[in-house]
Amino acid sequence: MQLSCSPIRRALIVLYNCEHLTDTCARPAKALLRAAPDLHILATSRHLLGITGEQLCRPRQLLPPSAVCLRSSGSASANGILNVSSNVVMLASQQSGLARCPVSWAVARRRVLMVPTLRIEAFVPASVPITTPVTKFGGQPVWLSEPQWPVNDAWDEPMRFICQIELGSVLGDAGRGKLAYVFVTHAEHGDEMFFDPDIIFPDEGANAVIVQPGGVYGGSTLPMATGPSLYHTEDGSDAEYTARLQLDEDPDFRPQRDHGRQPPDDHDLYWEQISGDKIGGTPAFFQGDDWPDGGPWHLTLQLNPNFQPFYLNLGAAPTAFAFVSPDAKQGRLLVQDS
């Protein structure tokens, strides 16, 4: 590749829809930044370009809010890429720090606020027990404070640990260094006929979402570090999985009363975008706008437990929704089941 760049004070190159050609875009971008220290590159993409120094940043105005950016300092090693899907972005410059930089291109006829989410592409079995505070399913919780194992008072039994979720990706700064632990009342292996119908409700004491550190939980707990967890249905063996996650974005929540006002194609696209297993994003309610009381809430986990590599019986065709409060103090779990 031949590159020739005249001395410039400030320049911006826009690369659009790079997720389809990530490597193809990354190579010339690196070369251009080496050749032109004062150059900025803005790239719209759902994937990182893999250039040293990329950071995830989310402009809080306009649409959508996910971005990957670097600040340019005038040297080849510190030049930057701003990866964003918005018609106005925040761009760092040597002279003014952060400056608004309008970028014009064709946008959809309807402006939609987008919400960052992490799609669960696959569950990966753990080869050894996971003892670090990362998002995982099954195994034993990695407590960040004193253990708080929730108890179902009606049955006088500890609940079953389902997963722990890192909250930084859900709440941003308020969630950094915090975990949400999700529990439900659930049968032992070999006793699958047992089912507590109250697990679908967020406030009946049959499920729990506990946040650490600094969270508040009003139910009964035991100081147990370990307890019942996910298992495999075939033999009852312990199940522990990490999740392979893909950065994505959902359209913002639309109340059910608005669905009938949308063209059928728009509604179908909206439903397709928000469905599936994920961390964060917009809940795909299918039985009314079933937000727990005492909000506002941020979706933390959306999971269809059927046909997963672990056994989790939450109903016939259920979807579980876990939520945390914006201040990372409280959590709730509910289940919708068709």
N, C-alpha and C positions, 0 to 999 in steps of 0.2 A: 504494500500500500504506500503510495506517495502522498505526503502531506506537506503543505506549505502554508504557513500562517504569518501574515504581516503583524507587526506590533499593534496591539489594540488595547484600549483602556478597559472596555467592557463588552462582552458579546454573549449571546445566548443561542444555543441550538436546541430545537425541540424534536424529540423522537417520540412517536405516537404508537401506542399498542405494542410495546416491546415484548409482552409475554409470549407472543407467537414466535419471536426470533431473538430470544434472550442472548444467546452466545453471539449471534451475528451482530447484534447491536453493541454488545459489551466490548468486542475487540476494537472497532474503530473509535469507540468512546474513550477507551484507555489511551489509544494512540493520540487522539486529538488533545486530550488533557495534558499529555506529556509535551506535546509540541507547542501548546498555547497556554501559558500559565494564567492568563487573565480570562480564560474561557469558562463559561458555565454551560452545563447540559441539563436540560429538563426532559425527563423520560416518563411517559405514562406507562405503567406496567403493574401487573399483579404479582410479579416475582422480582426479587432483587437481581441486579445485574452482576453482582459478585465482584464489584470494584472496591478496593481497600478503602475503608473509612465510611462506607454507607451506614446510615442510621435511619431507623424508622421514626418518622415524624408525621403527625396528623394535624393539618390545619383545622382549626375549630370553626371556621366559617366556610360557607358555600359547600360544594359537593364535589366528590365524596371526600371524607377526611383522612384517608390513608395515604402516606407518602414515605418516600425514602430520600434522604437528603444528605448533602455534604456542604460544608462551608469552604469557600475559596479564600486562601490567604495570600495568593500571589506566587506560591511556589508549586512546582509540578506535583510534589507529593501530597499537598493539601488541597488540590483542586477538587471540585465536587460535582456530584450528580444529585439533582432533585427529582425524585420519582413521585409523581402526583397525578391524580385524576380530577383536577378542578380547573375552572377557567380563571381563577385568581390564585396565585401561590405566594408563599412567603419565601423570599430569596435572600440569602446572606451575601453581603458585599463588603469589601475592605473599607470603603469610605463611610458607609452608613449603618453597618451592622445588619439589622433586618429591615428590608424595604419591600413594599408591596410591588409586585411585578405582574401586570396583566398579561395574560396569554390568551389569544383568541383562536378558537377552532370550532368546528361544528359540534353542537351538543344536542342531546335528545330534546324533543319538543317539550318535555315535562321535567322540571328540575326535581330531583329526588335526593334528600339527604341520605347518605350512606353510612352504615354502621360497621366498624371493623369486626371480623369474625375469624376464627380458626376452624377450618373444616377438618373433621376427623376422617382421614383417608383410609386408615387401617389401624388395627390393634396389633402391637408387636409383643410377643411373649418375652418376659424378662428371663434372662439366663441365670441371674443371681438375684436375691432379694434386693429391692430398691430401698435405700436408706437415706436418700437425699430428698429435699423438699421440691419435687418436680410433679407435674401432672401425671397421674397414673391411675389405673383401675385395678382393684383387688390388692392382694398382699396385706400389709399392715400399715396403718397411718404413720407418717413421719411427723410427730407432734412438734410444734414450734413453741408451745408453752406446756404447762402441766396437762397430762392426759385428761380428756373429757369424753368418756365413752357414753353415748346417750342410751337411756333405758326406756323401753315401752312400759309405762306404769301399769297398763291394763293387763299385760301378760307377765309383768315383773321379770323381764328378760332383756339382756342387752341387744341392741339393734345390730344389723349386719353392715359392715363397712363396704361401701361401693367404690368410692374414688376420692382422690384429693385433686384440687384444681388450683393452679397458680393464678392469682388474681391480678397480677400486673397487666396481663393482656386484656382483662375484662374492665378494670377500673382505672388503668393508668397509674399515676403517682399514688393515689389513695390505696391501691392494692399491691404495691411493690413490697416484696418480702412477706406476703401473707398467703395463706392457703385457706380454701374452703373444703371441709370434709363432709361428704355426703353419706348418710346412713338410711337404711329402711328396715322395717320389721320383715323378716323373711324366714322361710322354712329351712331346716337342716336338710342335707342331702339324704335322700331316702324317705323324706316326709313331705314330698312335694304337694300332697293334697292340702296341706295347711296354707291358708291365704288370709291375710288380714285386710278386709276391704277398706279400712281407714287409711291405708298407705297413700291413697290418691289425694288426700286432703292435706293442706299445708299446716293445719293447726289442730290436729286431732291426736298428736303425740305418738303417731306410728311411723314417722320419719323425722329426719333432722338434717340441718345444714349448720355446721359449727365453723366459725371463722377464728383463726389464730394468726398472730397474737392480737390481743385487744378486743376480741369479739364478745358478744353477749348472747347467752343461750338460756332460755327460761325453763327448760325441761330438766328432768332428773338425769344425772350423770354419775358414772363411777370412775375412780382414778385408775382405770385399766389402760395400760399402754398397748396391749394386744387383745384381740377378741375375734368374733365371727367375721368372716370375710367372704369374698366371691369364691366360687368353686366351679369345677367342670361337671357337667351333668352326667357324663359317661361313668366316671369312677369316683366323683366327689373330691378329687385332688384339688389342692389350692391353685387358684388362678391369680396371676399378676401380669399386667400388661402396661406398657407405655403406649402412647398414641402418636401416630405419624400425622402431623398437622400441616395444613396448607393455608397460608394467609389469603383471605378473601374479604368480601364485604357484602352486607345485606342492605336492601332498602329499609328505611326507617319504618317503624311500626305503623300500620294502618288499622284503625278500629274496624271491627266487623261491619258496623253500620255503613261504612263507606264502600264496602266491596261491591254492592249492587250498583253503585254509581260509576264503576269502572267498566270500560269495554272488556268483553270476555278475554281477549288476547292479553290485555294488561294484567288482569287478575291471574291468569294462568302463569304468566311470566313471574309475577310477584311471588306466587306460591312456590314455583320451581326454585326461585332464588333463596327463599328462607327455609326450605325443607332440608332434612338430613341431620346427621349427627354433627355436633359442633360445640366449640367453646366460645361463648359470647355471641353477639349478633342480635337478631330479631326473632322472638319466639313464633313458631308456626302453630299457633292455637287452631284447633279444628272443632272445638266445642265451646265457642264463645270466648270473649276476651277475659280469660280466667286469671287475671293478675291477683296475687295474694293481697290481703289487706295490709295496711300499714306501710305502703310504698312511699316514694318511688323505689323501683327495683331494676337491677340490671340482670339480664339473662347471663347465667354462668355456664350452664350445661343444658344442651338439648340432646336426648338420647332415646332411640328406639331400641329397647333391650332385646327384642326378638332377633334370632339369627346372628347373635354375637358369639365369639369363641368361648365366652363364659356364660354361666347360667344366672339369669336374673328374671324372676317372675313378677311382673308388675301388672298383669292382666292379659286379656286376649290379644289385643293389637294396640299396645300402649305407647305413649311417648312421655318421657319424664322431663320435667322442666325444673332446674335448680336456679335460684336467684340469690343475689346478694344486694345489700343496700349500698348506695353510693359512697357512704363513709366506711365501708368494709367492717361494719359492726355486727350485722345480723344476716341470716340467710333463711330461705324457705324452699321447700320442695313440694311440687304437686305433679299429679299424673292425669293425663287425659287418655281415655281408652274408648275406642270405637267398638 
